[in-house]
Amino acid sequence: MRRGHYPRRRRPCTRREKAPEIDIKPGADRRLKSVFARIGVPEEQPFQPDPFQVEAVEAVRHADCLVTAPTGAGKTWIAEQAIRHVFENGGRAWYACPLKALSNAKYSEFAELFGAANVGILTGDRREQPDAAIIIGTTEILRNQLYDAMHAGIELETDFVVLDEAHFLGDYDRGVVWEEIMIYLPPRIPLLLLSATIGNAREIAEWLSAIRRKDCRLVKEGQRPVPLYPLYFAPSGTLLPLVAKTAKGKSRLDKTVQNLINQKKKPALGPPWGLPPFGDMLKVLRAYDLLPAIFFLKSRADCGNALKRCMGNRRRDTQRQAALERRTDELLTASPHLQQHKQLWHIRNLAVGAHHSGQLPAWKLLLETLMSEGLLDAVFATSTVAAGVNFPARTILFLNSDRFNGQAFAPLTPTEFHQMTGRAGRRGKDKIGFAVAVPSRFMDARLAARLVDTPASDVESQIRINFSMVLNLLLSHLPDQVEDLLKRSFATFQLMRSFGPKTPRHMLERSYRHLWDDFRHHLEFLQIHGYVDPAGRLTDDGIWAARLRVDQPLLIGEGFRRKAFPENDPAILAGIVAAFVNERECDDRLPKRALPRSLASSYRRVKKTLAPFARQMHVEGFPFRPLYLRPAAVLYHWVRGRDWEDIVALSELEEGNLAMLILRTADNLRHIRNLANVFPEAAESAASAVEAIMRDPVITDL
């Protein structure tokens, strides 16, 4: 094995010159010989649960239970055993997932395990067998069922709840849903939480024990099912250990890598603003049996452009190539649109694909299926793959040590790093997995080395008040009862713990006062506008508005109350609702043929009617989004049956973002459909619009 091979210096390229290609040849540090010797497929053995799995199954029979374990450790098996116990004793179970894709996957798995007749699914897009003994669904659906049960004064019709990916409690956008479920769920219903590793798991378990007045057992497993070895991909093509162990067993940056990055000319596998030669990198990985691989890249554009840098990745294994083509053809039969996908050639001929949130759900599912079945060599993905999508590889490679957090690029957190590396090493298929740091402009190798041993980040409460929460809580609670609920929040618990056990009472009250003050602020606005009476009870308008669990419930509710919405035209109604759903700035300069007079007139009427109300919201500090005409035109034409290609061009969105806009509009329309007793014409139009919206390629049977 060569210690390293590095290209000779080249003169700097001028602005018009093409950046020189780097001479990459497979090589590996001699210290890796024994590591690579461990690569292989483990022998098949009868399944034997790990001690933490047995402990968790036993714990959840008598108490709530929070299980934290690395990705792929076997947390789902715990849920399966617990649900089987409930089911075989005549009970009912609810399994809640953060993503519709995960819900669909679990539905298929559980239908096989428990029989299709015993399993139902509830997501925004699917509603099948809602009365089944075992329900799979999204967390938002479960939270809404809890709202309905509290309003009706009945118990939720289940005997057991599983919250998968429970670390979403700390998600900025959706963590409030997890927290609400934990607060509202009746203590009689046992709760099993499954999560990747969490820094403050014990604090969460203690909070649950306190608010539910029953023991919440914590079961922790820190051992990965497949050992991970971190590597560094030198520009020459030589693979190096990324870290070395200190005398105390801690990881530090390997000296060879440190010498490389300390050079005056920083190591990189590609030009400063370009991508490395991925085809040559795949040759290196293939030489050491490190495929299949997932490359985590900075942007969607990089994922697509990476495929063009794989032209040399031609397979010699004709049997495996034939299997790939056959399986791809089988999957494509479910979606005629995907048969024309511009990246299909790269899958068929190079065994590589790109995966990111800007793509159609059906395309991502096709890639996930091919990768999970071992038919692809590599997938180029953004970090969305790391958070919950299940297709591990033998090797993951990351080109950046930072990540866009929604506002700016920030260094990877320990949790984000562990989510990525959790995809490396397939249980039952690999004896060892690899995480490879690739030198680039945005790679801090020292940070990457530190993250290898850094514990997972703490989860912080993300609960905050919004109008939908206030309306739904007032369905079943008086304001002073809501105050008691807010005292039970994780945010309150965390603040109280930070004050200490001997804190004066007035200090403890401050721990939830900001939530209560915010609730009162929302409540007073609702009272002023007639949704809540002076005693804190919902008016008739407040009762139906509470059922609008949509993106901007108060503005949409006010639109209906002021009769601003078109109620008898499904296409126009869908278009107007899409304007409320849309979260992006848009260019509203539309060609005349794309803007029918009836739609433009309805749009102007809605904006004019709601403008005073929106100004009052703004004055009171309540957020609302501006309405744009382009998304309204897009949904109007989609409902009217225009071709997908025309809709994509009109939207000026990537296919995945367009599909998300359409699906979220359909979700909002379903809630309007539920108001048939108040707005019968609008409900009928909403139902017709949903039926027209849900077609290929937005949904498929893939």
N, C-alpha and C positions, 0 to 999 in steps of 0.2 A: 504494500500500500504506500502511495506517495504522501509525504507530509503536506505538500502543497504545490500548486503550479500556478504561476501568475503571468498575465500577458505583459509583453514589453510595452514601454511607454510610447505613446503616440502623441504627435503634435496636436494642439487644441484645434478643433474644427471651427471654421468660420461660420458666420450666421447662415450662409446659404448651403454649407456642406451638410451632408447627412452624417449623423453621429456614427463613429466607427463601431462595428460589432465587436463584442468581447469574445475572446477565444476561450470557450468553455469546454473543458474536458472532464469526464468523470474522475474523481479522486476522493480519497478519504483518509483522514488522520489515522495513524496506525492504532491509536487507542480505541478506535471504534470497531476494530476487528471482532472483539469478543461481544460487543453490543449487537452488531449486525448478525452474529451467529445465533442470536436468540430469536430472530425473525422467523415466523412460521405460523402455521395453523395449529392450535392446540388439539389434542386428541379429544374425541367425543367421549363424554362421560355422563352417566346418569345425573340428572339435576339434583344438586344438594344445596338447599338454601344456606346463605351466609348467616352467621350468628345475629347480625343486626336485623336481618329480615325476620328471623324467628322471634326476636325480642319485640319487634314492632307489631307483628301479627297478634302476639299475646297481649301486648299493652293496649291495643285498640279494642280488645274485647271488654275491657274494664274502665277505660278512660279515653279522653281525647289524646291524640298523639301527633307530634311533629317529627317527621323524619327528614334529616338532611344527609345527603350523600352525593358523591360525584356523579356526573352524567354517566349513564350506562351501568350504574351499580346494581340496578334491579329494584327500583322503588315501585314500579308498576306492579310487580309480582305481589307486593304487600297489599296493594289495593285489591287485586284480583282475589286473594285469599280472604280478605275481610269482607268483600262484597259477596263472595260465595257463601260465607257463613251466614250473612244476613238473608240472602236469597233462599238458601235451603231451609231456613227457619220461618219462611213465609213473609219476610220483610221486603222493603223497597229501598233502593239506593240511588244516589245522585252523584255523578262524576263530573266535576266542573273543570274545564280547560280554558286557558287564556286565548287560544286561537281557534278559528273555525277549522283550519286544516288539521290541527291536532284532534279536535272533536270528531272530525270525519274518520281519522285514522283509528281512534279509540273505539268508535262505533263499529267499525269493521272487525277489530280484534275481539271486542266483547260479544258481538253477534256470533262469532265462531265459538267462543268459550261457553256462553250461556244459552245459545239458541236464538235465532233471529226473532222469534216470536216474543222473547222476553226482554228485548233491548229496544229502546227508542232513542231518538236524537232530536234535540231542540237547539237550533242556532238561528240566526237571522234569516238564513237561506233555506234551512230544512226543518220540517216539522213532521216527523214520522213516529207513529205509535207513542203519542205523548202520555198514554196511560200505562205504558209498560212498567214492569217491576224495576227495571234498571234503566235510568235515563243518563245519557251523555249529552252535555251541552256546554255553552259558554258561560262564563261567570256572570255576565250581564243578565242572561236569562234567569239564572238562579236568584240573583239579587232581586229582579223584578217579581219573581214568584213569591219571594219573602214579603215584598211590599204588598202584593195582592192578598196573601194570607193574613197579614196584620190588619189590612183594611176590612176583610171579611170576618175577622175575629175567629179564624180557624187555624189549625196546625198545618204546617207544610206537610204534604203527603209523601213523606219519606222517613226512613228509619236510620239513615246513615248518609253522610256527606263526605266526599273526597274533594279537596281543593288541590289540584295539580299545579306545579310551578308556583308554589306559595310565596316565593321571593318576589313575585309581582306586587306584593304588598308595598314594596318600595318604589314601584314604577310611578313616575311623575304624572303621567296621563291617566293611568287606569288603576293605580294602587288603591284609590278610594273605594272601588267596587269590592276588592278583597276585604278591606277593613269593614265596610258596611255588612258584608255577609257574616263575618266573624262576630260582629256586635249583635246583629238581629237574630242569628240562628238560635232557636230554642235549645237550652242546655240538655233537654231530653234526647236530642239527636246527636249521637257521637260524631266527632269531627276528626278526620285524618288529613293532615297536611303533608304534601310531598314537595321537597324543594332541593335544589342544588345547595351547596354549602353556603351558610349564612354566618356572618361574623357574630351576630348577637342573637342566635337562635334561642339561647336560654332565656333572654329577656322577653322574646315573643311568647315562649311557653308560659312564663310566669304571668304575663299580661292576660293570656287566655284563661289561665287558672283563676285569676282574680275576677275577671268580668263574667265568666260562665259558672263560677262557684263549683268547679269540679277539677280534678287533677288533669293537667295536660302533660303527658310524659314526653320527654325529649329523647329521641334515639338518633345518635350521630354515628356516621361512618366516614372516616377520612381517607380510607384506602381506596385508590382507584382499582376497578376490576382488571384493567389492563395497564401495566406500568408505563409511565411516560418518560421519554428521553429527549431532552432539548438539544437541538443542533443549530449550527450556524452555517449558512451557505456562502462560502467565500466566492469572490468574483471569478476565480479561476475554474470553479466547478468543484473544488475540494470541500468536502463536508467536514466540519470541525465540531467538537463538543462546545456547546454554548457556555456551560457552567462547569466549575470544579468545586469540590467540597473543601471547606475549611476544616481545621482540626476539630472544631466544635460541631461539624456536620452541617453547617450552613452553606448555601449556594453563593458563589461569587462568579463574576465574569471570568471565563477561561483566559489564561495569559496569552495564548496564541491569538485569540480574538481581540484581546485588549491591544496587543501590538499592532494588529491590522487597523483598528479604528483610530489609533493614535498617530497613524501616518499623516503627513501633511495633506496628501490627496486622499480624501475619505473614500472608503471602498463602496462601490455601487455596481450593480449588475446591469444597469441601463443608463441612458442619458438622464440628466437631472430632472427633466419634465416628461420623460418617456417611460415606457414599460420594458422590462427585461426580456430576453429571448426565451419565452416559456417553453418552446419546443426543445431547445437545448437543455433547459432545466429538467424537463421530463425525462430526457435521456439519462441524465445523472441519477434521477430517482429510480428509473427502471433498472439501471446498472446495479443498484444496491437493494432491489426488491422493496422499494418504499412506496409503491403505488397500490391502491388509488390514493389520490391526494385532493385536499381542498385548499385552494389559494384564497386567502382573505385579502381583498383589495379595497382601496380607499373610496371608490365611487362606482356608480352603475356604468358610466362610460368606460371606465377601466376594465370592467368585467367583459363588456362586449368587445372592446379592442384587444383584450388578451387572446381571444380566439384566433385573431389574425396572426398572432405571434407563435402559434402552435403548428404551423404548416408542416413541420418536419415530423410530427407525431403520427406516423403511419404504422399500423399494426402488422406484425408478421404472423400472428396466431389466427389463422383463417377460421378455425372453429369458433373462437371467442368472438371474432368479428361477425360471423354469421349469426350467432346468438344475439348480439346487439341489434343487428338489423331486423331480425325476426321479432324481437320483443318491442322494438320501436314501432314497427308496423302494427302490432297488436294494440298498442296504446293509442296510436293515432286514429284508429277507426272510430273512437268515441268523439273526436272533434275534427270535423273537416277543415276548420280554419287553421289548426296547427299544422296540417299537411303542407301549408305554404309558408311556414315560419322561416324567416331568413337565416336562423341559426341551425336549422335542421341539418344542413350539409355538414356542419362541423361535428355534430353528434355522430352521424353515419360514417364519416370518413376519417375523423381524427379522434373520436371517442372522448370529446371534451364538450363542456357546456358552460353557459353563464347563468347565474341564479341571483336575482335581486328583486326588491319590492316593486320595481317598475315593470315587471313582467306579468302576464296573465296568470292567474292561479292555476289554470290547467297546464300551462307550460312548466311552471315550477314543480307541479306534482309529477309530471312526466320525468323531469330531471331527477327528482328525489327517488322515484321508483327505480329508474335505471341505475342510479348510484347505489342505492341500498341493496340492489341485487348483484352488485359487483361487476356491472357491464361497462362502466365508464372508467377512464384513466384519471380524469381530473374534472373538478368543477371550480369555476372562478366565481366567487361570491362576495357580497358585502356582509357586514357583520350580522344582518338579519338571520342568516343561517345559524349563527351561534346560539340564538335565543329561542330554542324550542323545536326546531325542525330536526327530525331524527334521520339523518343519514351520515353516520360516522365514516371515517376513512382510516387507512393505516397511518397517514401523515397529514398534518395541516401545516401550511406555510403562511406566515404573515409578513407583509411588506411594510407595515406601519406600526409604530408603537403608540399611536394616538387614534382617536375616534371622534366622529362628529356627534355631539350630544344633543343636537337640536338647535343649538345656538352658536356653537363654535367648536373647533377641534381642541380636544383636551386629552392629556395622557390617559392611556388605558388604566382602568381601575382593576384591582385584583379580581373582582367578580367577572368583569368583561374578559379578562385574560383567561380565567378558568373556564368560562363558557366556550371560548374558542378552542382551547386545548382539550376540552372535554369531548370534542369530536374526533380526537386522535386515538385510534386503537379500538377495534370492534370486538366486543365481547363474543367469544366463541369462534372468532375468525382470526384474531391476532394474539400473539403472545406478548407483543410490545408495540407501543405507539410512539410516534415522533412528532415533535413540534419544532418547526424550523424557522429561525429568524433570517430574513433576507435583507441584505444591506440595501438601503435606498436613502433618498433625501430625508425621509420621514421616519427612519428607524433609529431608535435610541437603544443600542444593544445592552447598555448598562441597565436601563430600566427593565428590559425584557428579562435579563438575568435575575434581577431582584424579584420580579413578579412570580418567578417559578416557585418560590417558597413562601410568598406573602399570603397570609390568611385572607379569606373572603371578606368583602366589605360588610359593614353593618347595614341593616335595613332601617330606613327612617320612615315614619308615618307620612303619608301624602294626602291625608284627609283634608278636604276643603268643602265649603258650603256652595251649593248652586241651587238654582230655582227648582230643578227636577227633584232634588233631594228634599227640599223644604216642602213642596207640594205633596210628595209621597209620604213623608213622615206625618204630615198633618191629616192624612187620610185616616190614621189610626191613633194619633197621639195629640194631646193638648200641648201647647208650648212648654209648660213647666215639665212635662214628661219627656219632651225632646231634650231639655236641658240635662236630665238624668242620663239620657243616652249618650250625649256628648261627653259627659264625665267619664264614660267607659271607653273612650277612644284610645288608640295606641299612642296618639300624640300627647294626650293628657298623662298617660302612664309614664311615657318617657320623660316629660317635663317634671313630673312629681319625683321620679327617681333621681333626676339631676339635682333637685333641691335638697334631697337627703331626708332621713327619717324624722329629724327633730325640727322640721320646717314649720313655722307658724301657720295657722289655718288660712289666714288671708293670702299667704304666699301660695298655698295649695290651690286656692280658688283661682288664682291667676293662671294656673296651668291649663284650664279649659276656657277661661274668660274670652280669649280672642275668638274661639269657635262660637261661643254663645253670642257674643256681640255681632259677629258676622251673620249668624242665623237671624237675630233680631232685625238686622238691617234688611235682609231679604224679606222677612215677614212683614215689616212695615210697608215696604214697597208693594207687596201683594195686597195688603189691606187697603192702601190708597187706591189701588186700581180694581178693587172689587172681587179679587179671587179668594180673599179671606175676610171673615167678618171681624168686628172689634173684639170678640171673645177668643179669637184664634182658631175658629173652625172654618173649614173650607165652605165657600158658597157653592151653588150649583155649577158656576163656571169653573171654580177651583177644582171641583171633583172631576170634571171631564178633562181639564187641563193636566191634571196629575197623570192621566193615562197617556199623555203625549210624551213618552220617554224617548225624545228625539234630540237632535243636536242643539236647537235653539227653541225650547218648548214655549217660553213666554212670548216670543215674537210670533211664532207660528200660531199659538193659541189666540193672540190678539188679532192676528190676521183673519182667523175664522170668526172671532167674535164681532169684528167690524165688517164682516162679509166682503173682505177684499179679495179672497181667493176664488178662482174659477172652480166651481164645484161640479160642473157637468161635462168637462172635457178632460179625459185621462191624460192626454199628451201635454196639455198646458199645465194641468195640476202637477204632473211629474216634473216639468221644467221649472216651475216656481219653487217646488220643494228642493230641487237640486241647487238652486241659488242659495238656499239657506244651509245646505249641507256643505257646499264648497268652502274650502279653507285657503285657497290659493288666489293670489292676485292674477287678474286676467286682462287680456287685451280685448275690449268689447267692440272693437271695430270689425263688424261682421259684414260679409257681402249680403246684399238685399235678398238674394234667393234663400239665404239661410235664416232669415228672420221674418216669418209670417206676421202679418199685421195683428192678428188676434193674440199672438204670444207677446209681441212688443207692447200692445195695449194693456194686457193683464199685468205684465211686469211693471209698467209705469204706475198702474193703479195701486199695486201692492206697495211699491216704494213710497209713493206719495201718502198713502193712508197710514203707513207705519212710521213715517219720518218723525212726527211729534213724539210718539211713544219711545222710539229709539233715542231721541235726544234726551228724554227724561232718564232713560237707563244710563246714558253716558254721564249726565250730570251727577247721578248717584254713584258712579264708579263701577257700574255693572258692565262687563265686557259683552260685546256683540260684534259679529262680523259683517262687513259691508256686503251688499248683494251685487253680484255680477251677472251680466246678461248671457255671456258665452255658455256657462254650464247649463243655463236654462234652455238655450237653443239646442245644445247637445242632447239632453234628455228628451226634449220634445221630438226631435228627429229619430232618436233611437226607438221611442215608443211607437212612432209612426211607421217603423219598419225599414228605415234606411240601412244600407250595408255597413258592416263594421269598419271597413277601410275608409268610407266617407266620414263616419263618426269620429274616427281617430284623427283624421285630417282637420275636421272642424274643431275638435277639442284642444288641439295643440298640446296634448298630454301623451306621456308614454302609456302603452297599453295597460300595464298594471295599475297605474294611477287612475286611468279612465274606468277600468273595471271596478276599482274601489269606490269611485264616485257613484257609479251606477248601483252597486250593491248597497251602499249606505243610503242612497235615495230610496231604494226598495225597502230597506229597514224602516225608514221614516214613514213611508207610505203605508206600511203594515199597521203602524200605530194609528194612523188616520183612519184606516179601514176599521179599526176597533171602535170607532165613535159612531157607529151606525144609528144608535138610538138618539143621537144629538144632531148629527149632520149626515143624514142618509144618502143624499146625492154625492157628497164628497167621499163618503166611505165606499160607495159603489164605484166611483171613478178611480179611487185609489186602488181598489182590488183589480180593476181592469188594467191599470197601469203596471202593477206588479207582475201580472201574468204576461204582459207584453215585454217587460224588461228582462225577465229571466230566461234568456236563450243563449245559444252558442254565439260567441265564445266566452261570454261572461260566466256561464255555468256549463259543465259537460258531465258526462257519466264516466269520466276517466277513472 
